[in-house]
Amino acid sequence: MLLDAATNKPVVYYFREVGKEEIKGNRYLADFGWEFNWLHPISHEFRVFGLVTNNNPDFVEGLIALKENPDEDFLCVDVDIIESAPQNKKFIKGVPNLERSHINVGRVLIAFACWYSLDKGFDGYVGLTSKSSKYLFYFSMGAKQTFGQHFMFDNAAASKLVEQYFPGGVLWWQGSN
């Protein structure tokens, strides 16, 4: 579950698709504290989804870029990039972020990828390439290292995450944007 960092209490969270204009307008770019250029996955036919809360639904708490991979040798959902918003990062340039807003953003985003895979008929299979510093994070969520820096969530791991993070299903933001 997503937690408020100040109170350690659960926060209701939603998802919505994020487009090119929002990325540019809200500056979800490296020059504004984001590690990645979020325009890149859109230009490579990935769909970008944002995690939002009731408190500030116009600005995302984290982003994930997903694309269905129907190649018979893979049959999964590929994750291009995944990132917590600057205000939710545990560390900023190696220094603990004492102003952190939410905890577990990355876990919720990965669980969303697993849900998306199940929803799109890929049996929960999700593939991604990890930074070496994130290996333990993905292992802790049930991913298996397939080769090099590549990790895969299988049906069992995906189903467990979806049950844990979306027991009533994914909530889609219905407000403006």
N, C-alpha and C positions, 0 to 999 in steps of 0.2 A: 504494500500500500504506500501511497504517497504521504509523507509526513511533513507537517509544519516544523521547521528546524527550531523555532523559538519555543514551541509548546510540546513538541514531540507527539502531537495529536494528528489523527488521520485527516486528510483533506480530500474532498470529492474532486475527481478529475475527469476530464473530457478529452476527446480528440477531435481534430478537424484538419482537413487538407489545407496546406499552405502553398500559395502560388508565388510566382516570380515577383509580382508587384509588391506583395506583402514582405517578401524577403528584402527587397531593395528599400521599401518604405520604412520598415522597422529596423533596418540595418542588422540583419542576421548575417553579418559578414565579419571576416577576420579583423578588419580595422576597428570594429566596435566590440571587441572582447570575445568574439566567437573564434574558435580554433580553426574552423573550416569555412570555406566559401560555399554557402548553401545554394548558390545559383548553379554550381557545377552539376549536381545530380539531376536537376531539372533538365539541363541541356543534354543529358544522357538518358532521358526517358524514365527516370525514377520518379515516383510520386513521393512528395514530402508531406509528412504528417506532424502536426504540432500537438503537444500536451498542454492543456490549458486548465485553469481553475476558475471558479466563480469570481474570485477576488480581482482577477485581471485577465479576462478572457481575450482581450485584444493583443496581448503579448504572450508568447509561448514560454513555457518552463523548460522545454526541451524539444528537439527535433529528431526525426528519423527518416531516412530516405530508403524506400522499398521498391523492388521491381520483381514481378513474377518471372520465374525462369522455367519455361515449359520444355527446355531441352531434355530429351529422354534420359540423358546421362546425369542430370541433376534434379529436375522436378522439385524445385524449392522456391522460396522467396529469398532473394538476395538483398542484403543490407549493404548499401554503399557507405553511408556514414551515419553516425549516431552521436548526439551531443547534448549535454545539459546546457541550459542557458548560463551565461556568466554568473548570474546571481545564485545559481544552484551548484556550482562546482565545489567539490570538496577542497581542492587546492587551486590557487591561481598562481601560475609561474613558480610552483614548488612551495608556496606559502599557504598555510591553512586559511581558508576563507571563513572568517569569523562572522561575516554578514550573510551567510548562506540562508536562503529562503526556504528551500524544500529539500528533503532527503528521499532517496530512492528513485530519482527521476530516471536514471539509466535502467534500473530494473523494470520500471513500468514501461519504458519504451521497448525493451527487449520482449517483455510479455505481450505487448501490442503486436510486434512483428510475428510472434507465434500465433496469436489470434488471427491476424491477417492471413497467414499461411493456411490455417485451418479453414477460415472463411472462404478462401479462394480455391480450395480443393487440393492443396499441397500437403495434406496430412500433418501439418505443423512443422514441416521441415523448413529450417531457416539457415542460410549460410552467410558467413561474414569473414572478413579478414581483420584480425585483431592487432592492435599495438601490443608489443611484448609486455608492457606494463599493465595490460588489462587481462592477461591470461587467467589469473586467479578469479577475477570477477566473473568471466564467462564459465569457468569450471564450476564456480559456486552456484551457478544458475542451472547447471545440468548439461552444458554444451560439451561436445567431444571434439578434441583436436583431430582433424582429419589428415592434414599435412601442413608442414611449415607453420605459417601464421593463420591458416584457415581453420575455422570452427564451424560445427554444425549442431543445431538443435534438432533432435528427432521427435517423433510423435509423442513418446512418453514424457520427455522433458518439456515439450511445448504444452501438452495437455495439463501437466502439473502447474506450470506458470500461469496458464490461462485461468485455471480453477482458482489459483491463489490471488491473482490480481484483478480478475474480471468475473467474479462469481455470478453476477447478474447480467453479464455481457458488457461489451464496450459501450460507454456512454458517448454519444456524439453531441458536440456543442451545437445548439440550435439558434444561437444568437446571431448577431450581425457578423460580417466578415466573410 
